[in-house]
Amino acid sequence: MTSQKNRASAIRARKDKTARARSIVTGATPTSRKGAVVGAPARTRAPQGAEQPTPWLADKRTGFLVSAFGGSSALAGILGVSRSQPGKWSKGEEAPSPESARLLLDLDHVMARAALIWPISVAQEWMVGSNSYLEGARPVDVLKTRGSTEVIEALDSAMAGSFS
């Protein structure tokens, strides 16, 4: 009985090896008799209704920003989304849209950099206050319209000592 199992196992291994070699030559993906891709990791299914975690940690970044700006409503106002969205993102129930994700990442980056200079409460005030380096514009508005580059330059200027 054991020799039959070993022989069957050896035959399967040879077939898998042949299928892999054939796939290299033809570019086709080798599959088993059941239709599964040979050598592919088993798929795991997320619980029904649960979003897959984002690789850039949207939940953690959103949580930091909700805390920094004093709540989901305040962050939603800055991002221009529904008041419920940041809460759903921080719980991992939904993922931000591509535009909201870009803004969320930029805002997280800028706030983290500002926290190197000031306490979070001061950094938050700096983000929503008028800034002379940005010609009177609010850093949060510049971030939304032109991206993070100019805002980071304003932070670098503040860090160098020419506070705005």
C-alpha positions in Angstrom: 0.0 0.0 0.0 2.8 2.4 0.9 4.7 1.8 -2.3 1.5 2.6 -4.3 1.2 5.9 -2.5 4.9 6.7 -3.2 4.5 5.7 -6.8 1.4 7.9 -7.2 3.1 10.8 -5.5 6.1 10.5 -7.8 3.9 10.4 -10.8 2.1 13.6 -9.7 5.4 15.3 -9.0 6.6 14.4 -12.4 3.4 15.7 -14.0 3.7 19.0 -12.1 7.3 19.4 -13.1 6.4 18.7 -16.7 3.5 21.2 -16.5 5.8 23.9 -15.0 8.4 23.3 -17.7 5.8 23.5 -20.4 4.4 26.7 -19.0 7.9 28.3 -19.1 8.2 27.4 -22.8 4.6 28.4 -23.8 3.9 31.1 -21.3 0.7 29.3 -20.1 -0.1 28.9 -16.4 0.1 25.3 -15.2 -3.1 24.0 -13.6 -4.0 20.9 -11.7 -6.7 18.5 -12.7 -9.1 20.5 -10.4 -8.3 23.7 -12.2 -6.2 25.3 -9.5 -3.0 27.0 -10.5 -0.1 24.6 -9.6 2.2 26.1 -7.0 -0.1 29.0 -6.3 -0.8 29.9 -2.6 -4.2 29.0 -1.3 -6.6 31.9 -1.4 -8.2 33.1 1.8 -11.4 34.9 1.7 -12.1 37.9 3.8 -15.1 37.8 6.1 -18.2 38.9 4.2 -18.7 42.6 4.3 -15.1 43.3 5.4 -12.8 45.3 3.2 -9.3 44.1 2.5 -6.7 46.1 4.4 -4.9 48.7 2.3 -1.2 48.1 2.0 -0.5 51.8 2.9 -2.3 51.5 6.2 -5.3 53.8 5.5 -6.8 52.9 8.9 -3.8 53.9 10.9 -3.1 57.1 9.0 -6.8 58.1 9.2 -6.8 57.3 12.9 -3.7 59.6 13.4 -5.4 62.4 11.4 -8.7 62.1 13.2 -6.9 62.4 16.5 -4.7 65.3 15.2 -7.7 67.3 13.9 -10.0 66.6 16.8 -12.5 64.2 15.2 -13.9 62.6 12.1 -16.0 65.6 11.2 -13.1 68.0 11.2 -11.0 65.7 9.1 -13.9 65.1 6.7 -14.3 68.9 6.3 -10.6 69.2 5.3 -10.7 66.2 2.9 -14.1 67.3 1.4 -15.8 64.0 2.1 -18.9 62.9 4.1 -18.5 63.1 7.8 -18.9 59.3 8.2 -16.0 58.5 5.8 -13.0 59.0 8.0 -14.6 56.8 10.7 -15.2 54.0 8.2 -11.6 54.3 6.9 -10.1 54.2 10.4 -12.2 51.1 11.2 -11.2 49.4 8.0 -14.8 49.2 6.8 -14.1 51.1 3.6 -11.1 52.3 1.6 -10.7 55.9 0.5 -11.2 56.8 -3.2 -8.0 57.3 -5.1 -8.3 61.1 -4.8 -9.1 61.0 -1.1 -6.3 58.5 -0.6 -3.8 60.8 -2.2 -4.9 63.7 -0.1 -4.9 61.5 3.1 -1.3 60.4 2.4 -0.2 63.9 1.7 -1.9 65.2 4.8 -0.5 62.4 7.0 3.0 63.2 5.7 2.8 66.9 6.3 1.3 66.4 9.8 4.0 63.9 10.7 6.7 66.4 9.5 5.0 69.3 11.4 4.9 67.1 14.5 8.7 67.1 14.3 8.7 70.9 14.9 5.6 71.5 17.1 3.1 69.6 19.3 0.2 68.2 17.3 -2.2 70.9 18.4 0.2 73.6 17.1 0.8 71.7 13.9 -3.0 71.5 13.4 -3.3 75.2 13.9 -0.5 75.8 11.5 -2.2 73.7 8.8 -5.4 75.7 8.9 -3.9 79.2 9.5 -2.6 81.7 7.0 1.0 81.2 6.1 3.3 84.0 4.8 5.7 81.5 3.1 2.7 80.4 1.0 1.7 84.0 0.3 -1.1 84.0 2.8 -2.7 80.7 1.8 -3.6 78.1 4.3 -1.2 75.0 4.1 -4.3 72.7 4.0 -5.6 74.6 0.9 -2.3 74.5 -0.9 -2.0 70.8 -0.1 -5.4 70.1 -1.7 -4.9 72.2 -4.8 -1.2 71.9 -5.5 0.1 68.9 -3.5 2.5 68.6 -0.7 5.7 70.1 -2.2 5.1 73.7 -1.3 3.8 72.8 2.1 6.9 70.7 2.9 9.0 73.7 1.7 7.1 75.9 4.1 7.7 73.4 6.9 11.4 73.2 6.0 11.5 77.0 6.2 9.9 76.9 9.6 12.3 74.2 10.8 15.2 76.4 9.6 14.0 79.2 11.8 12.2 81.6 9.5 8.8 80.9 11.1 5.8 82.0 9.1 
